[in-house]
Amino acid sequence: MSVVIEPMVAADAQRCAELESVLFDGDDPWSPEAFLEALAAGHHYLSAREGRSLIGYVGLARVGSEAEIHTLAVDPEHQRRGIGRALLRAILVHTQGATVFLEVRTDNDSAIRLYRSEGFDVIGIRRGYYRPSGVDAFTMRRQAHQ
């Protein structure tokens, strides 16, 4: 079965929050309301589906010449299939001409490798960024691509 990436809709918020609670349990996972607020604010959010199942998502906010990736997640049962990369590439289309920033756990080696392979560089560290776990985050940046 193939994976389809499409704009996130309000009906996806509950499933996204469920995945958040699995993937980011120790770090204050987003609620359905947080996803709904991001969509209402006009941010770019995409869902990855296999059949009728939402198996991943990514979100981005853009302001002027800068953008920030808010979140990127893939259901653990579907990881290591290129879905995260496909979501990242699809959301980066919305950043044309913008410098893109994100935070990533310093212990998330697979995500760091993905981001580096797509042109992101570590530019700093945020101590105790993730709450309540207190895990540090790297701030990463991808220079604007024309």
Contacts in CASP RR format, 6 or more apart in sequence:
PFRMAT RR
TARGET T0000
AUTHOR 0000-0000-0000
METHOD contacts of the structure
MODEL  1
MSVVIEPMVAADAQRCAELESVLFDGDDPWSPEAFLEALAAGHHYLSARE
GRSLIGYVGLARVGSEAEIHTLAVDPEHQRRGIGRALLRAILVHTQGATV
FLEVRTDNDSAIRLYRSEGFDVIGIRRGYYRPSGVDAFTMRRQAHQ
1 50 0 8 1.000
1 51 0 8 1.000
2 50 0 8 1.000
3 48 0 8 1.000
3 49 0 8 1.000
3 50 0 8 1.000
3 55 0 8 1.000
3 81 0 8 1.000
3 83 0 8 1.000
3 86 0 8 1.000
4 48 0 8 1.000
4 49 0 8 1.000
4 50 0 8 1.000
4 51 0 8 1.000
5 46 0 8 1.000
5 47 0 8 1.000
5 48 0 8 1.000
5 49 0 8 1.000
5 86 0 8 1.000
5 87 0 8 1.000
5 90 0 8 1.000
6 46 0 8 1.000
6 47 0 8 1.000
6 49 0 8 1.000
7 45 0 8 1.000
7 46 0 8 1.000
7 47 0 8 1.000
8 16 0 8 1.000
8 35 0 8 1.000
8 39 0 8 1.000
8 45 0 8 1.000
8 46 0 8 1.000
8 47 0 8 1.000
8 57 0 8 1.000
8 59 0 8 1.000
9 39 0 8 1.000
9 47 0 8 1.000
10 36 0 8 1.000
10 39 0 8 1.000
12 35 0 8 1.000
12 47 0 8 1.000
12 54 0 8 1.000
12 57 0 8 1.000
13 32 0 8 1.000
13 33 0 8 1.000
13 35 0 8 1.000
13 36 0 8 1.000
13 39 0 8 1.000
14 32 0 8 1.000
15 54 0 8 1.000
16 30 0 8 1.000
16 32 0 8 1.000
16 35 0 8 1.000
16 47 0 8 1.000
16 54 0 8 1.000
16 56 0 8 1.000
16 57 0 8 1.000
16 73 0 8 1.000
17 29 0 8 1.000
17 30 0 8 1.000
17 31 0 8 1.000
17 32 0 8 1.000
17 34 0 8 1.000
17 35 0 8 1.000
19 54 0 8 1.000
19 56 0 8 1.000
19 57 0 8 1.000
19 73 0 8 1.000
19 75 0 8 1.000
20 29 0 8 1.000
20 30 0 8 1.000
20 71 0 8 1.000
20 73 0 8 1.000
21 29 0 8 1.000
22 75 0 8 1.000
22 76 0 8 1.000
23 29 0 8 1.000
23 73 0 8 1.000
23 76 0 8 1.000
24 30 0 8 1.000
24 73 0 8 1.000
26 130 0 8 1.000
26 132 0 8 1.000
26 133 0 8 1.000
27 105 0 8 1.000
27 130 0 8 1.000
27 131 0 8 1.000
27 132 0 8 1.000
27 133 0 8 1.000
27 135 0 8 1.000
28 130 0 8 1.000
28 131 0 8 1.000
28 132 0 8 1.000
30 71 0 8 1.000
35 45 0 8 1.000
38 45 0 8 1.000
38 59 0 8 1.000
38 61 0 8 1.000
38 70 0 8 1.000
39 45 0 8 1.000
41 61 0 8 1.000
43 59 0 8 1.000
43 60 0 8 1.000
43 61 0 8 1.000
43 62 0 8 1.000
43 70 0 8 1.000
44 59 0 8 1.000
44 60 0 8 1.000
44 61 0 8 1.000
44 62 0 8 1.000
44 91 0 8 1.000
44 94 0 8 1.000
45 57 0 8 1.000
45 58 0 8 1.000
45 59 0 8 1.000
45 60 0 8 1.000
46 57 0 8 1.000
46 58 0 8 1.000
46 59 0 8 1.000
46 87 0 8 1.000
46 90 0 8 1.000
46 91 0 8 1.000
47 54 0 8 1.000
47 56 0 8 1.000
47 57 0 8 1.000
48 54 0 8 1.000
48 55 0 8 1.000
48 56 0 8 1.000
48 57 0 8 1.000
48 74 0 8 1.000
48 83 0 8 1.000
48 84 0 8 1.000
48 86 0 8 1.000
48 87 0 8 1.000
49 55 0 8 1.000
50 78 0 8 1.000
55 74 0 8 1.000
55 75 0 8 1.000
55 77 0 8 1.000
55 78 0 8 1.000
55 83 0 8 1.000
56 73 0 8 1.000
56 74 0 8 1.000
56 75 0 8 1.000
56 78 0 8 1.000
56 83 0 8 1.000
56 84 0 8 1.000
56 87 0 8 1.000
57 71 0 8 1.000
57 72 0 8 1.000
57 73 0 8 1.000
57 87 0 8 1.000
58 69 0 8 1.000
58 71 0 8 1.000
58 72 0 8 1.000
58 73 0 8 1.000
58 84 0 8 1.000
58 87 0 8 1.000
58 88 0 8 1.000
58 90 0 8 1.000
58 91 0 8 1.000
59 69 0 8 1.000
59 70 0 8 1.000
59 71 0 8 1.000
59 72 0 8 1.000
59 91 0 8 1.000
60 67 0 8 1.000
60 68 0 8 1.000
60 69 0 8 1.000
60 70 0 8 1.000
60 91 0 8 1.000
60 94 0 8 1.000
60 95 0 8 1.000
60 100 0 8 1.000
61 67 0 8 1.000
61 68 0 8 1.000
61 70 0 8 1.000
62 68 0 8 1.000
62 94 0 8 1.000
62 95 0 8 1.000
62 98 0 8 1.000
64 98 0 8 1.000
65 97 0 8 1.000
65 98 0 8 1.000
65 99 0 8 1.000
65 144 0 8 1.000
66 98 0 8 1.000
66 99 0 8 1.000
66 100 0 8 1.000
66 101 0 8 1.000
67 94 0 8 1.000
67 95 0 8 1.000
67 98 0 8 1.000
67 99 0 8 1.000
67 100 0 8 1.000
67 101 0 8 1.000
68 100 0 8 1.000
68 101 0 8 1.000
68 102 0 8 1.000
69 88 0 8 1.000
69 91 0 8 1.000
69 100 0 8 1.000
69 101 0 8 1.000
69 102 0 8 1.000
72 84 0 8 1.000
72 87 0 8 1.000
72 88 0 8 1.000
72 91 0 8 1.000
72 111 0 8 1.000
74 83 0 8 1.000
74 84 0 8 1.000
74 87 0 8 1.000
84 114 0 8 1.000
85 114 0 8 1.000
85 117 0 8 1.000
85 118 0 8 1.000
88 114 0 8 1.000
88 115 0 8 1.000
88 118 0 8 1.000
89 118 0 8 1.000
92 100 0 8 1.000
92 118 0 8 1.000
92 142 0 8 1.000
95 142 0 8 1.000
95 144 0 8 1.000
95 145 0 8 1.000
96 145 0 8 1.000
96 146 0 8 1.000
97 144 0 8 1.000
97 145 0 8 1.000
97 146 0 8 1.000
98 144 0 8 1.000
99 141 0 8 1.000
99 142 0 8 1.000
99 143 0 8 1.000
99 144 0 8 1.000
100 120 0 8 1.000
100 141 0 8 1.000
100 142 0 8 1.000
101 139 0 8 1.000
101 140 0 8 1.000
101 141 0 8 1.000
101 142 0 8 1.000
102 115 0 8 1.000
102 120 0 8 1.000
102 139 0 8 1.000
102 140 0 8 1.000
103 126 0 8 1.000
103 129 0 8 1.000
103 137 0 8 1.000
103 138 0 8 1.000
103 139 0 8 1.000
103 140 0 8 1.000
104 111 0 8 1.000
104 112 0 8 1.000
104 115 0 8 1.000
104 137 0 8 1.000
104 138 0 8 1.000
104 140 0 8 1.000
105 111 0 8 1.000
105 130 0 8 1.000
105 135 0 8 1.000
105 136 0 8 1.000
105 137 0 8 1.000
105 138 0 8 1.000
106 125 0 8 1.000
106 135 0 8 1.000
106 136 0 8 1.000
106 137 0 8 1.000
106 138 0 8 1.000
107 135 0 8 1.000
112 122 0 8 1.000
112 138 0 8 1.000
112 140 0 8 1.000
115 140 0 8 1.000
115 142 0 8 1.000
118 142 0 8 1.000
119 142 0 8 1.000
120 140 0 8 1.000
120 141 0 8 1.000
120 142 0 8 1.000
121 140 0 8 1.000
121 141 0 8 1.000
121 142 0 8 1.000
122 138 0 8 1.000
122 139 0 8 1.000
122 140 0 8 1.000
123 139 0 8 1.000
123 140 0 8 1.000
123 141 0 8 1.000
124 138 0 8 1.000
124 139 0 8 1.000
125 136 0 8 1.000
125 137 0 8 1.000
125 138 0 8 1.000
125 139 0 8 1.000
126 136 0 8 1.000
126 137 0 8 1.000
126 138 0 8 1.000
126 139 0 8 1.000
127 136 0 8 1.000
128 134 0 8 1.000
128 135 0 8 1.000
128 136 0 8 1.000
128 137 0 8 1.000
129 135 0 8 1.000
129 136 0 8 1.000
129 137 0 8 1.000
130 136 0 8 1.000
130 137 0 8 1.000
END
